[in-house]
C-alpha cells in the first residue's frame, strides 16, 4: 500500500447468488483526491460503496483504507476510522433547525434532548458557525430543516457528514433532482471540501461531473472500464458503446472534430435547430461509416447533446487540412444562426467562441480569410 494512497481495492469480487455485482475490480485513489465514479445502471456503483463502508462483505479481494484491511470490520467501526457516507436521499432531522442538526452531529456525546435543552460551549458554537458558512446556510441557521429546498437539504447533510471529521467522504448522487442553481452550489461545496478531504462522488449528471471532476473512473459490469479526464472518458469508444448500447459508428478522432464544431453552436448556451441540422448534414456526408444515414444522424445527435470545452480537443487535431475543415464548419455553424440572411447578426458569445477557435487552430491569416470569403 503506497503512503499516498488513502484507498486501494484489490481484485474485489462480490457475488449475490451467483451474480457478480463486482468482478475482479481494482481501484486506488490518492490522499486529497476528488474522484468521480460514473457508469450505467447495474454497473456496481452502489455495491462499490457498500463494500468500502462494510455494509457488504467481499466474496474475494480486499479493501485497504489508509493501509488497513477493512474485511470483517463492522460498519460503525469503519465510520469511526474516518469514512463517512452520504446516501442519495438526504437524511436530516426535519423537525430540528439547520443549526440544531449540525450541533447534534458536531457533539457526538449529546442526545437530541441535550442538544435542544443545553447551551453549546463556545468551541461548539465556532464549529457550527464554520460549518454553516461552508455549506452556505448561515441565513437559514434557525429554520427547520423541513422548510429547506431539496438542494439545501443535500448541502446540510454534506455539512453533517463533514462534522464527523472523516478522512474519506463517499457521496452518492448529490445532485439528483436539483435545479441548475442548486447543482452548481453543491458542486462548489464539494470542490471547496476537496481542499481538505479525500472525496468519492457517484453521479449520473454528466454536466455536474464536468464541473467537479479532475479524474473519472467508469464502472461497467462490476469492473473498471477506464479512467482518465472527463474529455478522455467521454471520447473513449468503450464508454460510448456502454452508454449508447452499441459500438460507435465514428472514430474517436472524428468525435473530437464533431465536438469542436458543436462547441460553436453551444457557445451561447443554446443549440439552435438549424445549427444541429447543418452539423448533422455536413458530418453525415464527411464520415465513412457502415451505419444507415438515419442511424448515424441519431447517433451524432446523441453526441451533440453534450457541451464540451474544446481546448484539449483542438490540440489532438494535427492535420492542417482537418483544422481548416473545422474552421470552415465552425464558421458555417455560427453564420447560419444569424437573424436574417441579408444582415448577419452573429451574437457576441458565438463571435467570441469563433475568435477563440481561430486562435486555437493557429491557421495562417490568409487561410482564415479564404475560408470566410468562400462561405
N, C-alpha and C positions, 0 to 999 in steps of 0.2 A: 504494500500500500504506500503510494507516494505521500510525502508530507504535505504536498499542496492539494491533495485530493480530499474533499470533505465526504464524498460519496463514491463508492466503487461497487459495481454489481458484476458478478462473475458467473457466466453460464447458468443464468437463472431460468428455471422451468417451474411453472405452476400448472398442475393438471387437476381438472374437475371431472371425475367420472370418465376419464379417458380423453377429454377435450383439453388441449393445451392452450390456456389463456396467455401464458408466456412461454416462449420456446427458445431455450439457449440464448437468452438475452444478455448482452454485455453492454455496460454503460458506465461512464465516470464523469465527474464534474469537479472543477477546481473550487477551492475555498474562495468565497466572494463573487462567485459567478451567478449570473441570472440566465437560466436555461429554459427555453420553451419547448414543450413536447406537443407535437401535433400528430394526427393520424385519423383515418376514417373510423366510423363506429365499429366496435368489435376489435380494434387494433390491440387492446390490452392496456390502455392508459390508466383506467381506474384500478385494475389489478396491480399495476406497477406501483401506484401509491399505497395500495393496501399492504403490499409486502414490505415496503420501506417502514411503514408505521406499525407493523406487527399484527395487523388485522387478519392477514392471511400468511400462512407459513409456506415457504418454498418446498416444492417436491424435490428439486435438485438445485445446486448452486448456493451462492451466499451473497448477502448484502453487508458491506462494510461501511460503517459510519464513523468517520474520524479514526479509522483503523480498527474499530471494534465490530466483531461479528454480531449481527442482531438476531440470529436464529434463536428461537425459543425464549426471547426476552418479551415479557408482557407489554401490551400497548402503553399502559400508563408509565412504565419504566422507560420505554423508548422516548415518550414525550418529555420525561424528566432529563433524559440525556441531552436534549436540545433539538428535537424535531417537532415542529408544530404544523398542523394541517388545517386548511380551510376548505370546507366542502362547498359544493355548488350552491346549495341553498343557505342563505345567511342564518346563522344560529346565534341570535342575540336575545336578551331578556326584554321582551316587548313592553312590559309594564314598568320597566325601570328607565330612568333618563339615560341619555348618552353618557354623561359623566359617571353615573352610578354603575353602568355596565363596565366602564373602564376601571373604576375604583375596585370593583369586585375581583377583576382579573389581576390587577396590579398587586393586590394584597391577598395572597392565596390562603392565608390562615384565617381570613374572615369568612363569615357566612353572609347570606343575603341580609339577614336581620341586623347583624352587627354593622354591615356596610351602611344600612339605612339609618341606624339609630346613633352611631358614634361619629364624632368628628374625626376626619382623617388628619394625620400628622402633616407637618409642613413638607417633609420629603415626599410623602404620598401625594400631596397636592401638586408638587412640582412635576412628579412623574405623570400624573393625569393631565396636567396642563400641557406638558410637552407632547403627549400623545394626541391630544385634541388638536394641537397645532399641526402635527404631522399629517393627520388624516383630514384636515380641513373642516373640522366640525366645531370649532370654537364657538361660533354664533348659535349653535344648537345644543350646547352642552346640557342645558336644563330641560330639553324637550324629550318627551317619552319616545323611546325607540320605535314604537309602532307608528308614529307620525312621520318618520323619515321616508324618503323615497327609496326605491329598491337599490339604487346606486349608493346612496348614503349608508344604507344598512350593510352593503358589501364593504364599504370603507371602514365602518365601525367594527365589523368582525375582523378585518385585517388588523385594525388597531388593537383589538383584544388579543389577537394572536401574537403580535409584536410585544405586547405587555408581558407575555410569558418568557421573554428573552430567549427565544430559540436561536440556534446557530443556523438551522436549515428550515426555511419556510416552504411548505408544499401548498400550492394554491390551485384549486380545481375550478376551471371555467369561471373566472371572476366577473366577466362582463356579459354573461348570458342574460338576455332580456333588458339590457341597459340602453339608454338613449346615447346618441353620439357624444354629447357633452359629458355624460356620466362615464362613458367608456374612456374618454380622454383623461378624466380626473383619476380614475382607477389606474390607468397606465402611468400617469405622472407619479402617483403614490408608490407604485411598485418600483419605478426607476429610482425614486428617492431612497427607498428602503434598500435597494441593491447596493447602495454605497456602504452599507454596514452589515448586510446579511447575504447568505447564500440562498438563492430562491429557485424553485422549480415551478413553472406555470404550465398547467394543462389548458389548452384553448383550441376552439374551432374558428373563431373570428380572425380571418387572415389579415384584415386591416389592423386589428389590435396587435396581432403578433408582430407585424411590421413596425408598429410604434415602439415596442419594447424590446424586441429580440436582438441579441448580438449573435447568439448561436442557437440553432434549431435542430432538434432531433425528431426524426419521423419514425413512428412505430407502425408496423404492419404485420398482422397475423402473429402478434406476440414477440416480434423481434425488431431490432433496429434496422430500418431500411436504408437510411442515410443520415448524415449530419453535415451541417455547414451553415453559411449565412442564409438569410431569407431568400436572397436572389439565387444563390446556388441551389437551394432546395426547390424553389418554385420552377426552376428551369431544368430540373433533373427528370429525364424521361420516365424513370421508375415511379417517381412521385405523381407525375401527371397521369400515368397509367392507373395507379392505385385510386386516385380521386375521381377520375372520369370513367373508370371501369374498363378501359381498353388501351392498347398501345397507341401513342400519339402518331398522327399521320405526318407530322413535320419534325424536323431535326431540332436539337437544342439551339443550334446556330440560327436557324430560321425563326425559332421562337424569340430569340433576342432581337432580331430585326423587327419582328412584328410588334414587340412591346415598346421598342423605341419609338416607332411611328405612332402607336396608340397613345403614348405619353403626350404627344402634341394635342390630341383630342381631349385628353383628361386634364390638361393644364389649367383650364378654367373651372374645374370641378364638375363639368357636365359633358357627357358623351352624346353629342347630337346624332340623331338617327342617320342624317345624310353623311356624317363622318364615318359612322360604323359601316354603312353601305359601301362607301368608297374603299375603305380598308379591306373589307371582305372581298370586294370585286378585284382589287389590284393583287392581293395575295393569292387568291384562288387562281389567277392567271399565272402568277410567278412560280408557284410551288409545283414541283413534280411529285405527285403522290398517287397511290392506287385508290385512295378514297373517292367515293362518289361526290360530285360537286355539292350536293345538299348536306352530306355528312361532314365534308370538310368545312363548309361555311358554319355549321353549327358548332364544330369543334373550335374554330377560330373565334367564334362569338363567346364561347366559354373563357378563352384566354383573355379576350379583350375586356372582360368584366373586372379584371384586376388592374389597378393603377399602381405601377411600379416605378420608382426612381430610375433614371437612365444612366447615371454617371458610370457605374461599373459595367453596364451592358455595352456602352459605346466602346470602351477600351478593348472589348473582345472582337470588335469588327475591324479587322486589319486591312482588308482589301479596299483600295481606293474606289473601285467600281461599286462595291456594295455600299460604301459610305456615300457616294454620290446618289445611289438609288434611294437610300434612306432619306437624304436631304430632299430629293425630289418628291417622295411620298409625303414627307412631313410638311412640305410647303403646300402640297395639294390639300392635305387634311385641314390645315388652318384656313386656307383660302376658301374652301367650299362652305365654311360656316359663316361667310360674310353675309351681311344683311340684305344686300341687293347685288345682282350681277354687275351692274354698271358702276356702283360705288362701293368698292370693298371696304368693309369696316371690321377688320380683324380686331378682336378685343385685346386689351392690354396683357392679360395673362397668357393668351396664346402667342402673342407677338414676342413676349419676353421668353417664353419657352422655346420658340423658334430661334431666337438670337442665341440662346444658351446652346441649342443643338448645333448651330453653326460653329460655335467656339469648340465644342466637344469633338466634332467631326474633323476639325482642323484641315479643311479643304482650302486650296488656293482661292483667293477672292474672285479670280476670273471664272473659276468653275461655279462658284455660288451665283455669280451674276448670270452666267449662261443658263443655269438651271431655272432661275427665276424668270428669265426672259422667255424661255421655252414653255413655261407654264403660266 
